[in-house]
C-alpha cells in the first residue's frame, strides 16, 4: 500500500525572488489501496507531480510518502524496484536501440546470464504480442508500439505496483485502446493519471486533482461528475 501523509511539493519562484518558493501540490494525505485508481485533472493541476511522488521521482518538501514501510526519502532505490513508472512519452524511458535490448536491460539485475537474459526478454515481448518488433529500431515503431515496449520493460523488473502518467495521451484511438487493455489486464495494482474519462470510469476509485489539491475522491461515476462540473 502507498500512503501519503500531509505531503507538499514546492518549486522555485524566481519571478518573486531568488529564494522564493511556490507550492504546486498539497498538503495531500491519501491511502491508495484499491487495485485500480485513476487520477484526473486539468493540465497543470498537479496530478503528474502527485504520481511522481509515488516512486520517489519527486520528493516531498514536507510530509512523507510510504510504500509499505519504505520511505521515498531514504529508500528510493528499493521503492523503484516495487513501483514501476510508465511515462507519457515512451521515448523518455526507452534508452536502448531496440525493444529486445531495452527489455534485456531491465532484466540485467535479475538474470545474470546474457543468453538467458536475451531469451527472457524475447519471451516477455512475445507475451505482449511484440515479438515481431524485437529487433526493430524504437524510432521505427508507432507511438502505441513504443508505449507497449516501455510497459514491457517496466514489467520486466517485476514491480508490485505500476504507475502510469497519461500513458495514452499521445496515441491515436487504436493504440489508446491497446494500451488501455494492456494496463487493465495486469495483475499488479495500477495507478494511472489520464484525460480519458472512459478509462477513468473503469477504475475502482477516481481521484480529482485541481490547483495542487485533491478536490474529489471516490466511486468513479461520482468523482468524474464532480470533475465535469469543475471543468464547466
VOPAGU-2260 file (C-alpha; in pm, 1 decimal, decimal comma):
REM VOPAGU-2260
SITE   aa  ch    i         X         Y         Z
SITE  UNK   A    0       0,0       0,0       0,0
SITE  UNK   A    1     111,9     353,1     -77,4
SITE  UNK   A    2      38,3     621,9     179,1
SITE  UNK   A    3      87,1     998,5     153,4
SITE  UNK   A    4      95,1    1185,6     483,1
SITE  UNK   A    5      44,2    1564,3     464,1
SITE  UNK   A    6     267,2    1582,7     156,2
SITE  UNK   A    7     361,1    1914,7      -4,1
SITE  UNK   A    8     579,2    1998,9    -305,1
SITE  UNK   A    9     726,3    2345,2    -367,2
SITE  UNK   A   10     925,9    2478,2    -663,1
SITE  UNK   A   11    1145,8    2786,3    -708,2
SITE  UNK   A   12     954,4    3105,5    -792,0
SITE  UNK   A   13    1224,5    3322,3    -947,2
SITE  UNK   A   14     972,4    3582,0   -1060,6
SITE  UNK   A   15     912,5    3665,5    -695,5
SITE  UNK   A   16    1270,4    3645,7    -570,5
SITE  UNK   A   17    1589,8    3437,7    -587,4
SITE  UNK   A   18    1496,5    3230,9    -282,8
SITE  UNK   A   19    1118,4    3238,0    -319,8
SITE  UNK   A   20     920,8    2913,7    -339,9
SITE  UNK   A   21     577,6    2840,3    -480,6
SITE  UNK   A   22     357,8    2549,7    -372,2
SITE  UNK   A   23     238,1    2328,5    -657,2
SITE  UNK   A   24      93,0    2041,6    -454,1
SITE  UNK   A   25     -52,8    1982,6    -114,4
SITE  UNK   A   26     -91,9    1923,0     156,8
SITE  UNK   A   27    -219,1    1584,4      35,6
SITE  UNK   A   28    -297,7    1281,9     253,2
SITE  UNK   A   29    -409,1     959,7      81,1
SITE  UNK   A   30    -413,2     584,9     132,8
SITE  UNK   A   31    -400,1     409,7    -206,0
SITE  UNK   A   32    -532,3      59,4    -151,2
SITE  UNK   A   33    -764,5     -14,9    -444,0
SITE  UNK   A   34    -642,0    -232,5    -731,6
SITE  UNK   A   35    -720,7      27,8    -998,1
SITE  UNK   A   36    -703,9     400,7    -920,7
SITE  UNK   A   37    -734,4     681,5   -1177,4
SITE  UNK   A   38    -621,2    1040,0   -1124,2
SITE  UNK   A   39    -789,2    1307,5   -1335,1
SITE  UNK   A   40    -735,1    1680,8   -1358,3
SITE  UNK   A   41    -659,2    1961,0   -1598,9
SITE  UNK   A   42    -309,8    2020,3   -1733,2
SITE  UNK   A   43    -105,1    2180,6   -1457,4
SITE  UNK   A   44    -337,8    2057,9   -1183,6
SITE  UNK   A   45     -61,1    1867,4   -1002,2
SITE  UNK   A   46    -160,8    1511,7   -1086,4
SITE  UNK   A   47     168,3    1428,2   -1261,8
SITE  UNK   A   48     363,6    1566,3    -965,9
SITE  UNK   A   49     148,9    1353,7    -735,4
SITE  UNK   A   50     220,8    1039,7    -938,4
SITE  UNK   A   51     594,8    1109,1    -945,4
SITE  UNK   A   52     591,7    1119,0    -565,8
SITE  UNK   A   53     476,6     759,0    -556,4
SITE  UNK   A   54     811,6     605,8    -651,4
SITE  UNK   A   55    1045,0     883,9    -547,0
SITE  UNK   A   56    1092,1    1058,6    -881,6
SITE  UNK   A   57     981,2    1369,3    -688,2
SITE  UNK   A   58    1047,3    1401,3    -315,4
SITE  UNK   A   59     811,9    1589,8     -82,9
SITE  UNK   A   60     917,7    1918,0      74,3
SITE  UNK   A   61     715,5    1824,2     380,0
SITE  UNK   A   62     523,9    1517,1     489,2
SITE  UNK   A   63     620,1    1172,7     369,5
SITE  UNK   A   64     535,6     908,8     109,9
SITE  UNK   A   65     542,1     546,6     224,5
SITE  UNK   A   66     533,8     229,1      16,2
SITE  UNK   A   67     465,1     -32,6     277,8
SITE  UNK   A   68     716,9      63,2     545,0
SITE  UNK   A   69     962,5     219,9     297,9
SITE  UNK   A   70    1003,5     598,7     282,7
SITE  UNK   A   71    1075,5     756,2     -57,4
SITE  UNK   A   72    1329,9     992,4     100,8
SITE  UNK   A   73    1559,9     717,6     227,3
SITE  UNK   A   74    1454,2     404,2      36,1
SITE  UNK   A   75    1419,8     532,0    -319,7
SITE  UNK   A   76    1611,2     252,2    -491,8
SITE  UNK   A   77    1417,4     -21,8    -311,6
SITE  UNK   A   78    1088,6     154,1    -381,2
SITE  UNK   A   79    1160,1     186,5    -753,5
SITE  UNK   A   80    1202,2    -190,5    -767,4
SITE  UNK   A   81     849,2    -223,5    -628,2
SITE  UNK   A   82     682,3      66,7    -808,7
SITE  UNK   A   83     733,5      79,6   -1184,8
SITE  UNK   A   84     669,5     407,0   -1368,5
SITE  UNK   A   85     538,6     447,0   -1725,0
SITE  UNK   A   86     589,4     794,8   -1872,4
SITE  UNK   A   87     360,1     983,3   -2108,9
SITE  UNK   A   88     625,4     978,3   -2382,4
SITE  UNK   A   89     782,6     631,4   -2411,5
SITE  UNK   A   90    1094,8     778,0   -2571,2
SITE  UNK   A   91    1165,2     935,2   -2232,3
SITE  UNK   A   92    1237,7     586,9   -2095,4
SITE  UNK   A   93    1337,7     370,6   -2392,0
SITE  UNK   A   94    1713,9     410,5   -2372,7
SITE  UNK   A   95    1834,8     123,5   -2594,0
SITE  UNK   A   96    1825,9      86,5   -2972,1
SITE  UNK   A   97    1571,0    -194,9   -2998,8
SITE  UNK   A   98    1286,1    -337,2   -2789,7
SITE  UNK   A   99    1484,9    -654,4   -2717,8
SITE  UNK   A  100    1781,8    -451,5   -2594,8
SITE  UNK   A  101    1563,2    -234,3   -2373,8
SITE  UNK   A  102    1379,4    -521,5   -2207,4
SITE  UNK   A  103    1709,6    -704,5   -2164,6
SITE  UNK   A  104    1848,8    -402,0   -1983,2
SITE  UNK   A  105    1561,0    -419,9   -1734,9
SITE  UNK   A  106    1642,4    -785,9   -1671,2
SITE  UNK   A  107    2012,4    -732,3   -1606,1
SITE  UNK   A  108    1981,2    -736,6   -1227,0
SITE  UNK   A  109    1760,7   -1046,5   -1211,4
SITE  UNK   A  110    1903,0   -1259,6   -1496,7
SITE  UNK   A  111    2287,1   -1252,2   -1486,1
SITE  UNK   A  112    2349,3   -1489,0   -1779,0
SITE  UNK   A  113    2344,8   -1297,8   -2106,7
SITE  UNK   A  114    2193,9   -1571,4   -2324,1
SITE  UNK   A  115    1924,5   -1646,4   -2067,1
SITE  UNK   A  116    1853,6   -1275,5   -2036,0
SITE  UNK   A  117    1815,3   -1240,6   -2411,6
SITE  UNK   A  118    1575,2   -1534,4   -2423,6
SITE  UNK   A  119    1376,3   -1397,2   -2129,8
SITE  UNK   A  120    1348,9   -1054,2   -2296,3
SITE  UNK   A  121    1215,8   -1208,4   -2615,4
SITE  UNK   A  122     973,5   -1418,1   -2413,7
SITE  UNK   A  123     832,3   -1107,8   -2244,0
SITE  UNK   A  124     792,6    -931,2   -2578,0
SITE  UNK   A  125     620,4   -1238,0   -2722,6
SITE  UNK   A  126     378,2   -1241,6   -2430,5
SITE  UNK   A  127     279,0    -883,2   -2523,1
SITE  UNK   A  128     247,6    -968,6   -2892,2
SITE  UNK   A  129     558,7    -766,4   -2972,9
SITE  UNK   A  130     797,9   -1042,9   -3078,5
SITE  UNK   A  131     796,5    -926,7   -3443,0
SITE  UNK   A  132     929,9    -588,4   -3328,4
SITE  UNK   A  133    1210,5    -720,4   -3108,4
SITE  UNK   A  134    1497,2    -614,8   -3335,7
SITE  UNK   A  135    1349,5    -302,6   -3492,7
SITE  UNK   A  136    1470,7      44,9   -3402,9
SITE  UNK   A  137    1248,4     200,0   -3137,7
SITE  UNK   A  138    1229,3     505,5   -3365,3
SITE  UNK   A  139    1060,2     297,1   -3634,3
SITE  UNK   A  140     777,0     190,0   -3403,1
SITE  UNK   A  141     438,4     355,8   -3374,6
SITE  UNK   A  142     355,4     550,8   -3061,2
SITE  UNK   A  143     142,3     266,2   -2932,2
SITE  UNK   A  144     410,8       7,3   -3000,9
SITE  UNK   A  145     667,1     219,2   -2817,3
SITE  UNK   A  146     435,2     254,9   -2518,7
SITE  UNK   A  147     376,0    -120,3   -2505,7
SITE  UNK   A  148     751,9    -182,9   -2523,5
SITE  UNK   A  149     804,7      70,5   -2242,4
SITE  UNK   A  150     540,2    -109,1   -2035,2
SITE  UNK   A  151     708,0    -443,7   -2106,2
SITE  UNK   A  152    1042,6    -303,0   -1989,5
SITE  UNK   A  153     881,4    -182,2   -1667,5
SITE  UNK   A  154     712,3    -518,4   -1609,8
SITE  UNK   A  155    1043,2    -699,3   -1666,7
SITE  UNK   A  156    1152,5    -565,5   -1328,2
SITE  UNK   A  157     852,7    -745,2   -1167,3
SITE  UNK   A  158     709,2    -446,9    -977,9
SITE  UNK   A  159     416,6    -495,3    -742,1
SITE  UNK   A  160     266,9    -160,7    -848,6
SITE  UNK   A  161     257,2      11,8   -1187,6
SITE  UNK   A  162     218,1     390,6   -1203,9
SITE  UNK   A  163     135,5     533,9   -1547,3
SITE  UNK   A  164     134,8     907,1   -1618,9
SITE  UNK   A  165    -108,6     978,7   -1902,8
SITE  UNK   A  166      13,2     674,4   -2099,4
SITE  UNK   A  167    -242,4     717,4   -2381,1
SITE  UNK   A  168    -229,0    1095,3   -2430,3
SITE  UNK   A  169      -3,2    1089,3   -2739,5
SITE  UNK   A  170    -179,2     794,3   -2905,6
SITE  UNK   A  171    -449,3     750,6   -3167,1
SITE  UNK   A  172    -768,5     560,8   -3085,5
SITE  UNK   A  173    -641,9     215,2   -3186,8
SITE  UNK   A  174    -321,5     247,9   -2989,7
SITE  UNK   A  175    -501,3     405,1   -2692,4
SITE  UNK   A  176    -725,6     100,2   -2675,6
SITE  UNK   A  177    -428,3    -137,9   -2693,4
SITE  UNK   A  178    -250,2      34,4   -2406,6
SITE  UNK   A  179    -570,0      64,2   -2203,1
SITE  UNK   A  180    -639,3    -309,1   -2242,5
SITE  UNK   A  181    -278,3    -394,9   -2155,4
SITE  UNK   A  182    -299,3    -196,4   -1832,1
SITE  UNK   A  183    -641,8    -337,7   -1749,2
SITE  UNK   A  184    -508,9    -692,3   -1782,1
SITE  UNK   A  185    -219,2    -653,7   -1540,0
SITE  UNK   A  186    -209,9    -845,5   -1212,5
SITE  UNK   A  187     -35,9    -553,0   -1042,4
SITE  UNK   A  188    -204,3    -261,8    -872,2
SITE  UNK   A  189    -227,9      12,2   -1136,9
SITE  UNK   A  190    -237,7     385,0   -1061,9
SITE  UNK   A  191    -291,5     595,6   -1373,3
SITE  UNK   A  192    -328,1     964,7   -1449,9
SITE  UNK   A  193    -548,7    1015,9   -1752,5
SITE  UNK   A  194    -756,2    1262,5   -1951,4
SITE  UNK   A  195    -957,2     969,2   -2088,4
SITE  UNK   A  196   -1269,5     969,2   -1873,8
SITE  UNK   A  197   -1378,8     637,3   -2023,0
SITE  UNK   A  198   -1057,6     483,9   -1895,2
SITE  UNK   A  199   -1103,7     652,3   -1557,8
SITE  UNK   A  200   -1457,8     513,9   -1534,2
SITE  UNK   A  201   -1317,0     159,6   -1544,5
SITE  UNK   A  202   -1114,4     217,6   -1226,3
SITE  UNK   A  203   -1220,2     118,3    -874,9
SITE  UNK   A  204   -1156,7     471,9    -747,9
SITE  UNK   A  205   -1109,0     813,1    -909,4
SITE  UNK   A  206    -916,4    1098,7    -750,0
SITE  UNK   A  207    -967,4    1450,2    -890,0
SITE  UNK   A  208    -676,3    1692,4    -858,1
SITE  UNK   A  209    -708,0    2068,3    -911,0
SITE  UNK   A  210    -481,3    2353,0    -809,5
SITE  UNK   A  211    -245,6    2113,0    -634,8
SITE  UNK   A  212    -518,2    1971,2    -410,5
SITE  UNK   A  213    -742,0    1664,5    -405,2
SITE  UNK   A  214   -1089,6    1808,0    -463,0
SITE  UNK   A  215   -1287,2    1485,8    -513,3
SITE  UNK   A  216   -1215,0    1123,3    -430,8
SITE  UNK   A  217   -1436,9     820,9    -454,0
SITE  UNK   A  218   -1651,5     599,3    -672,0
SITE  UNK   A  219   -1581,2     672,0   -1041,6
SITE  UNK   A  220   -1923,3     799,2   -1150,3
SITE  UNK   A  221   -1943,4    1046,5    -861,1
SITE  UNK   A  222   -1584,7    1168,3    -885,9
SITE  UNK   A  223   -1598,8    1204,8   -1265,9
SITE  UNK   A  224   -1920,0    1405,5   -1238,2
SITE  UNK   A  225   -1750,1    1632,5    -985,9
SITE  UNK   A  226   -1462,4    1678,0   -1232,5
SITE  UNK   A  227   -1703,6    1761,0   -1516,6
SITE  UNK   A  228   -1873,3    2023,1   -1300,7
SITE  UNK   A  229   -1536,2    2165,5   -1200,2
SITE  UNK   A  230   -1427,7    2199,9   -1563,4
SITE  UNK   A  231   -1761,0    2360,4   -1659,2
